[in-house]
Amino acid sequence: MRFRRTARVAVCSAAFLAGLFPQVLAAQNATTQEAPAPVAVAAQAPSSSVQAYTLPPDKLAKAIAISRIRNILNIAGSVWGIVFVWLLLATRAWAGLERWAQEISGRRWIQGVVFFATYLIIGALADLPLDWIGEHYERRFGISVQGWGSWLGDVGKTLGLTILIGAPILLLFNWIVRRWPRRYWLGIWVVTLPILAILTFVEPLFVPLFFKQEPLAKNHAVLVAKLETVVVRTGIDIPPDRMYLLKAGVKYTGINAFVAGIGATKRLVMWDTATDQLPDDEVLFVFGHESGHYVLHHIPKGFALSAVGLFFVYAACAAFAVWMVRRSGARWGTTELSSRTGFVVLLFSISIASFLLEPVSNAVSRHFEHQADVYGQEAIHGIVPDPQKTAVAAFNALGRSWLDDPNPSPFIEFWLYDHPSAQHRANFALHYDPWANGGHGEFFKN
Ligand SMILES: [Zn+2]
């Protein structure tokens, strides 16, 4: 539940098999730039609606340019991921890889490890050109300040983790398909749920591979004391030793914060770009937003929705994969879904489904994010002088720091945005004042 939209990281739970591992880890590669605050020249003020999020003209031109590039790369990346797997099916490359793995060892599990590790490496190499183009532009627009060597190092580390975590899971799933050829999707669904829970639990533990982090209290004792006033109002159980400062500024200029983990790994992580660039009041608002995700149980709710969604997605994908193998299997070098090449057909059908369902999972995500925005604004009521002003200022700083487009097309927002646009968030905050005339908010009694 990150505070901002991450450009190419559209986490779709249905993407589990095809892309979860890279996505979980790519959270570390969130794109992105900085923002000295003031001087807002109204950006393209359309006739009626108020523009609560504005950019000075030079930044506006840049924001429009880089948003277009991000959107194109995002869609191209999804389509390319599907086309690429299909190309390797059509040229019988996956079937060739399967034969090669069989020649390497007589043991099935070693063959499987070789096959799926190679599968993941090939997939990462296929993504590399688009990732590189994306990074090139993020650097050019001043969003990324990471050196190429360090960037490549992160790509390598992400791939290593993807293989370490992904290959055994794919091996397990493939085994389930062989063991229960008819109802295997049900078995895969059953094991997916604890795996998702475990990944959520361990995800924060991988962060130090990519960023240095320290206790937030170490250099921001005053801020932590202020955050405690919000903690008291919200009643959440995030003690100061679960608040971390992430040294993200060596790689990005953009502002961000997130909550991650469950149980013993639950934590709040504030990027140093946020504490460096935002006044404390706005950091409190960001913290209030993140607290909202916990208080409103967005992680378990997201889990429950994924569980229900995946049940149908797996069932449909299984049927689709059977149909594809029957229709084209002979040409692709496989006649059995339980073969490793057949399993790639299953992954192929899931990647198509996850692409088509991206708007659905993004709509759910936007709803949660909006709720957290409301919660955040209510959480700082009575603590900062003017919650509306604070929230609007925070969204402006956030949007400017990443060069967010002030007026994305509704279709792009519908399909690709896992957070409402900066404009929608700022506009809502500007008008949200439930305390006027003695009223109270949605989540707090005062
Ligand atoms: Zn959020």
Residues whose N, C-alpha, C, O or C-beta is under 5 A from the ligand:
A	BS01	ZN	M1 R2 F3 E369 A372
